[in-house]
Amino acid sequence: MRFIHALIFGFLLVGCKTEKKDVSTKESILLGTFRYSNNQAPKISVHRGGKSIKNYPENCLETIKYVNDKIDAIYEIDVAKTKDGKLVLMHDNSIDRTTTGTGLVKNQTYTQLKAFNLVDDFGNETRFKIPLFKDVLEWSKSNNVVLSVDIKRSVPQDEVINAIKEKDAEDVCIIITYDLAQAKRAYALVPNMMFSFSARNDREADALLNSGIPTKNMIAFTGTRLSDKSLFQKLHDSDILCMLGTLGNLDKRAEARGDNLYKDWLNLGVDMLATDRQFSVNNTINK
């Protein structure tokens, strides 16, 4: 009888492990919806979670909520790591520019960081705090808001990916990579997720298409300069969405010459605009 009980327990244990494996390897829904042939992606990617908004700092959960109430977008965020191993949202190595504090993120615990308030792009102190990555993941999953996750160089890629998996947030996250070696490492770690890969020219696009990574896992970031229409067509022929970074010079060009330029760039073959001018872009493309 003991043997039978042990045998039944063993089968149940194996069954539980198998079920858990199936859940963890389930493909992100983004692999089906963020495709050129079945494009359900928003046309706007909000840089650093929201820029140039009075009283709403970058890389701040409250800012993402504020913007998300007004436009349809995904949100690029930056993930850094504290001295005590907490993953937080922060673009710079130091907290000097964006908070009331000073010093490097890696030299301070999260408890120390909580003593400071975030500052907006105009230098105004807010009541908001540096958010934990896990809290942003939880909110995004609950509200079906997609994050484009930029992992800072000082942070191990696998730690961020594991944090996403722990929250079962694969359906609302895109991992940003910057070169082919990094892209291959990321895909090897989590082949069921969507990635942003650099394809700023034909050479990078061809290397990506020949990398062995399935195109269904790809969004192509075509850089912060305009490319020839043929590059977008090549990527579209492989069913890959194209994202143009207008943040910086192209945003400034649109501000100076007219926001209708955003429509021109979409007509050129761009599918998503990564911008610091989220509200201007939204107003223009939805006229």
C-alpha positions in Angstrom: 0.0 0.0 0.0 2.9 2.4 0.8 4.4 1.6 -2.5 1.1 2.4 -4.3 0.8 5.7 -2.4 4.4 6.6 -3.3 3.8 5.8 -6.9 0.6 7.9 -7.1 2.5 10.8 -5.4 5.3 10.4 -8.0 2.9 10.6 -10.9 1.2 13.7 -9.4 4.6 15.4 -8.9 5.6 14.7 -12.4 2.3 16.0 -13.7 2.6 19.2 -11.7 6.1 19.8 -13.1 5.0 19.1 -16.6 2.1 21.5 -16.2 4.4 24.2 -14.8 6.7 23.8 -17.8 3.9 24.2 -20.2 2.9 27.5 -18.6 6.4 28.9 -18.6 7.0 28.0 -22.3 3.7 29.4 -23.5 4.3 31.9 -26.3 3.7 35.5 -25.5 0.5 36.8 -27.2 2.7 39.6 -28.7 4.2 37.1 -31.1 0.9 36.8 -32.8 -0.4 40.4 -32.5 2.8 42.4 -33.0 3.3 41.2 -36.6 3.1 43.2 -39.8 0.5 40.8 -41.2 -1.6 41.0 -38.0 -0.7 44.3 -36.6 -2.4 45.1 -33.3 0.4 47.2 -31.9 -0.1 50.8 -30.9 1.7 53.3 -33.2 3.3 55.1 -30.3 6.1 54.0 -28.0 6.5 56.4 -25.1 10.2 57.0 -24.3 11.1 56.5 -20.7 7.5 56.1 -19.7 6.7 59.7 -20.5 8.9 62.8 -21.1 8.5 66.5 -20.9 5.3 66.4 -18.8 5.0 68.9 -16.0 4.8 67.3 -12.6 5.2 63.8 -14.1 8.8 62.4 -14.1 10.3 59.9 -16.5 10.4 56.2 -15.5 7.6 56.7 -13.0 4.6 54.4 -12.6 2.3 57.4 -11.9 3.4 59.0 -15.2 2.7 55.8 -17.2 -0.8 55.7 -15.6 -1.3 59.4 -16.5 -0.3 59.0 -20.1 -2.1 55.7 -20.5 -5.4 57.3 -19.5 -5.0 59.6 -22.5 -3.5 57.7 -25.4 -3.0 54.2 -26.8 0.7 53.3 -26.5 3.4 51.0 -25.3 5.9 52.3 -22.7 9.7 52.1 -22.9 11.2 51.9 -19.5 14.7 51.5 -18.1 15.6 48.9 -15.5 18.5 49.4 -13.1 19.7 47.6 -9.9 20.2 48.8 -6.4 23.0 47.8 -4.0 20.7 45.3 -2.3 19.6 43.7 -5.6 16.3 45.4 -6.2 15.3 46.1 -9.8 14.0 49.7 -10.2 13.1 52.1 -12.9 16.0 54.5 -13.6 17.7 55.6 -16.8 20.9 57.2 -15.5 23.7 55.5 -13.5 23.2 58.2 -10.9 20.0 59.6 -9.4 21.2 63.3 -9.5 19.2 64.4 -12.6 15.9 62.7 -11.8 15.5 62.8 -8.1 16.1 65.0 -5.0 19.0 62.8 -4.1 22.6 62.2 -5.3 24.8 59.2 -6.0 24.9 56.1 -8.0 22.0 53.7 -8.0 24.3 50.7 -7.5 25.7 52.2 -4.3 22.4 52.7 -2.6 19.8 50.3 -1.2 16.2 50.6 -2.2 15.4 51.8 1.4 17.8 54.7 0.9 16.4 55.5 -2.5 12.9 55.7 -1.1 14.0 58.8 0.9 14.1 60.8 -2.3 11.4 62.2 -4.5 11.4 62.1 -8.3 11.9 65.3 -10.2 10.2 66.1 -13.6 12.0 67.3 -16.7 11.6 70.9 -15.7 13.2 70.4 -12.3 10.0 70.3 -10.3 10.0 68.0 -7.3 7.1 65.6 -7.1 5.7 63.4 -4.4 6.5 60.3 -6.5 9.1 57.7 -5.7 11.5 55.5 -7.7 9.3 52.5 -8.6 10.2 48.9 -8.2 10.2 47.0 -11.5 7.9 44.3 -10.1 5.3 46.8 -9.2 5.3 48.2 -12.7 5.0 44.6 -14.1 2.0 43.9 -11.8 0.2 47.1 -12.9 1.0 46.5 -16.6 -0.2 42.9 -16.5 -3.4 43.9 -14.7 -4.1 46.7 -17.2 -2.9 44.9 -20.3 -0.3 47.6 -21.0 2.8 46.6 -23.0 6.3 47.6 -21.7 9.4 47.8 -23.8 12.1 46.9 -21.3 15.5 48.5 -21.7 18.0 46.7 -19.4 20.9 48.9 -18.2 24.4 47.5 -18.8 25.1 47.0 -15.1 22.1 44.7 -14.8 22.3 41.0 -15.8 19.8 40.3 -18.6 18.7 37.0 -17.0 17.7 38.8 -13.7 15.3 41.0 -15.6 13.9 38.2 -17.7 13.4 36.1 -14.5 11.5 38.9 -12.9 9.2 39.1 -15.9 8.6 35.3 -15.8 8.0 35.4 -12.0 5.1 37.8 -12.6 3.9 35.8 -15.6 4.2 39.1 -17.5 5.6 37.7 -20.8 2.4 38.9 -22.6 3.0 42.5 -21.8 6.8 42.8 -22.2 9.2 43.3 -25.0 12.9 42.9 -24.3 15.2 45.5 -25.9 18.6 44.3 -27.3 21.3 46.3 -28.9 23.5 43.9 -30.9 23.2 40.4 -32.4 25.2 38.7 -29.6 22.9 40.2 -27.0 19.9 39.2 -29.1 21.0 35.6 -29.3 21.6 35.4 -25.6 18.2 36.8 -24.8 16.4 34.5 -27.2 18.3 31.5 -25.7 17.1 32.5 -22.3 13.4 33.0 -23.2 12.4 31.9 -26.7 8.7 32.6 -26.0 9.0 36.3 -25.7 9.1 39.3 -28.1 12.3 41.3 -28.6 13.3 44.6 -30.1 16.3 44.1 -32.3 18.5 46.7 -34.0 18.0 46.9 -37.8 19.3 50.4 -38.7 20.5 49.4 -42.1 20.6 46.5 -44.6 23.6 45.0 -43.0 22.0 44.8 -39.6 18.7 43.6 -41.1 20.3 40.9 -43.1 22.3 39.7 -40.0 19.1 39.6 -38.0 17.2 37.7 -40.7 20.1 35.1 -40.9 20.5 34.8 -37.1 18.4 31.7 -36.6 16.0 33.7 -34.3 12.4 33.3 -35.6 11.1 36.5 -37.2 7.9 36.1 -35.1 10.0 37.1 -32.0 11.2 40.3 -33.7 10.4 44.0 -33.7 13.0 45.9 -35.7 14.3 49.2 -34.2 15.5 51.1 -37.3 17.3 53.7 -35.3 16.9 57.4 -34.8 17.5 58.5 -38.4 15.2 58.0 -41.3 16.0 55.0 -43.5 15.1 54.3 -47.1 11.7 52.9 -47.7 13.4 49.7 -49.0 14.6 48.8 -45.5 11.0 48.9 -44.1 9.8 46.9 -47.1 12.5 44.2 -46.5 11.5 43.8 -42.9 7.8 43.8 -43.8 8.4 41.1 -46.3 9.5 39.0 -43.3 6.4 40.0 -41.3 8.4 42.2 -38.9 7.1 45.5 -37.5 9.4 48.5 -37.8 9.9 51.0 -35.0 11.6 54.4 -35.7 13.1 56.4 -32.9 11.9 60.0 -33.4 13.2 60.9 -29.9 15.8 63.5 -30.3 16.4 65.1 -33.7 13.3 63.9 -35.5 11.0 65.0 -32.7 12.8 68.4 -32.9 12.3 68.5 -36.7 8.6 67.8 -36.3 8.2 70.4 -33.6 9.9 73.0 -35.9 8.5 72.1 -39.3 5.1 70.7 -38.4 3.8 67.5 -36.7 2.4 66.2 -40.0 5.9 64.8 -40.5 4.9 62.0 -38.2 2.2 60.9 -40.7 4.8 61.1 -43.5 7.1 58.8 -41.6 4.3 56.3 -41.0 3.4 56.4 -44.7 7.1 55.7 -45.5 6.7 52.3 -43.8 7.3 52.9 -40.1 4.8 51.0 -37.9 5.7 52.5 -34.5 7.2 55.8 -33.4 9.3 55.9 -30.3 8.9 59.5 -29.1 9.4 62.1 -26.4 6.4 64.0 -27.8 3.7 61.4 -27.0 0.7 63.7 -27.0 1.7 65.6 -30.1 2.2 62.4 -32.0 -1.1 61.0 -30.8 -3.0 64.2 -31.7 -1.5 64.2 -35.2 -1.9 60.6 -36.2 -5.5 60.5 -34.9 -6.8 63.6 -36.6 
